[in-house]
Amino acid sequence: MQKRHPFPARIFHWTLGPLAIALVATGLYLTNPPQHGSLRTARKLHSLAGLLFTGSLIARLYYAILRREWRFVLPERRDLKKLPAFVRYHLYLTDKKPKFRRYDIGQK
């Protein structure tokens, strides 16, 4: 049976997801704006989403440091060495799944 993540970690996760989507959506809008519509509003939303995303990410790292989980959250040198095997596995080029500690490099 797998342990559930603590409630604050789940809140960070569910905060970062929608903010990332908002950043992509507003970024695409700003890159190729339609003839009508307000670029000013899109810029403000994009900036706000970026600030909230950055703040939430910093808070998540701070939380990981407080709980002494930082080594599970930040990629390590050994994770980077396993990156080619990780990519091959996720591209279905091999059936051999590389072993990581608590989280794989894609989850970090």
C-alpha positions as CSV (number, residue, x, y, z in Angstrom):
1,M,0.0,0.0,0.0
2,Q,1.4,3.4,-1.0
3,K,1.5,6.3,1.4
4,R,-0.5,9.3,0.4
5,H,1.3,12.6,0.1
6,P,0.6,15.0,2.9
7,F,-2.2,17.5,2.4
8,P,0.1,20.6,1.9
9,A,2.0,18.7,-0.8
10,R,-1.2,17.9,-2.6
11,I,-2.3,21.6,-2.3
12,F,1.0,22.7,-3.9
13,H,0.5,20.1,-6.7
14,W,-3.1,21.2,-7.5
15,T,-2.0,24.9,-7.4
16,L,0.9,24.5,-9.7
17,G,-1.1,22.5,-12.3
18,P,-3.8,25.1,-13.1
19,L,-1.2,27.9,-12.9
20,A,1.0,26.2,-15.5
21,I,-2.0,25.8,-17.8
22,A,-2.8,29.5,-17.3
23,L,0.7,30.5,-18.2
24,V,0.7,28.4,-21.3
25,A,-2.7,29.7,-22.4
26,T,-1.9,33.3,-21.8
27,G,1.5,32.9,-23.3
28,L,0.1,31.5,-26.5
29,Y,-2.5,34.3,-26.6
30,L,0.3,36.9,-26.2
31,T,2.4,35.2,-28.8
32,N,-0.3,35.3,-31.5
33,P,-3.0,37.8,-30.4
34,P,-6.2,38.1,-32.3
35,Q,-7.2,41.4,-33.8
36,H,-9.8,42.0,-31.1
37,G,-9.2,41.5,-27.4
38,S,-7.1,43.1,-24.7
39,L,-3.4,42.4,-24.6
40,R,-3.3,44.4,-21.4
41,T,-5.6,42.0,-19.6
42,A,-3.7,39.0,-21.0
43,R,-0.3,40.5,-19.8
44,K,-1.7,41.1,-16.3
45,L,-3.1,37.6,-16.1
46,H,0.2,36.1,-17.4
47,S,2.2,38.1,-14.9
48,L,-0.1,37.2,-12.0
49,A,0.0,33.5,-12.9
50,G,3.8,33.7,-13.2
51,L,4.1,35.3,-9.8
52,L,1.7,32.8,-8.2
53,F,3.5,29.9,-9.8
54,T,6.9,31.1,-8.7
55,G,5.6,31.8,-5.1
56,S,4.0,28.4,-4.9
57,L,7.1,26.6,-6.2
58,I,9.2,28.4,-3.7
59,A,6.7,27.5,-0.9
60,R,6.8,23.9,-2.0
61,L,10.6,23.8,-1.9
62,Y,10.6,25.5,1.5
63,Y,8.0,23.0,2.7
64,A,10.3,20.1,1.5
65,I,13.2,21.6,3.3
66,L,11.2,21.9,6.5
67,R,10.1,18.3,6.3
68,R,13.6,17.2,5.3
69,E,12.3,15.9,2.0
70,W,14.4,18.2,-0.2
71,R,16.6,15.3,-1.4
72,F,13.5,13.6,-2.7
73,V,12.2,16.6,-4.5
74,L,15.3,18.0,-6.1
75,P,17.1,16.0,-8.9
76,E,20.4,14.5,-7.9
77,R,23.4,13.5,-9.9
78,R,22.5,9.9,-9.8
79,D,19.1,10.8,-11.3
80,L,20.7,12.6,-14.2
81,K,22.8,9.5,-14.8
82,K,19.6,7.5,-15.2
83,L,18.0,10.1,-17.5
84,P,18.8,8.2,-20.7
85,A,17.3,5.0,-19.4
86,F,14.3,7.0,-18.1
87,V,13.7,8.5,-21.6
88,R,14.1,5.1,-23.3
89,Y,11.5,3.6,-21.0
90,H,9.0,6.4,-21.5
91,L,9.5,6.3,-25.2
92,Y,8.7,2.5,-25.1
93,L,12.1,1.6,-26.4
94,T,12.7,-0.7,-23.6
95,D,10.7,-2.7,-21.0
96,K,13.3,-2.2,-18.3
97,K,12.1,0.5,-15.9
98,P,15.0,2.3,-14.2
99,K,14.9,2.3,-10.4
100,F,14.8,5.6,-8.5
101,R,14.5,6.3,-4.8
102,R,11.2,7.8,-3.9
103,Y,10.4,9.8,-7.0
104,D,11.7,9.4,-10.6
105,I,13.2,12.3,-12.4
106,G,9.9,13.0,-14.2
107,Q,8.2,13.5,-10.9
108,K,10.8,15.8,-9.6
